Amino acid sequence: MSEAQTAVRSTARDLTAFQKNILTVLAEQARYGLAVKRELEDYYEDEVNHGRLYPNLDDLVTKGLVEKSELDKRTNEYALTDDGYAAVVDDIEWTLSKFVTDGERAERVRDIVDESTA
């Protein structure tokens, strides 16, 4: 593993669960801030405060995991960088390495993947 890959992995593993959830939302597609907020609110089934969302988005931009661009004078769009994508993949791989302990669990993961791509 290269030094750059090790650095990304280390950075990704220091993220909060909330930050990882932001990356997961952005893994689907680039979004503006309020669209990220809505997706997270659907997941948490609760309001996500602007004062929580935007500082975390800014932190992810600073860490090089998210790219911020201007859609118009009032709206920013956020997208995963290659390092952000690698962070999401690293988190999924680690979770699966702990969860998939037998054939039954492996089959359940395959079913989830099949359902999400159908």
Secondary structure, DSSP 4 states (H G I P E B T S, - for coil): --HHHHHHHHHHHTS-HHHHHHHHHHHH--EEHHHHHHHHHHHHTS---HHHHHHHHHHHHHTTSEEEEEEETTEEEEEE-HHHHHHHHHHHHHHHHHH--SHHHHHHHHHHHHHHH-
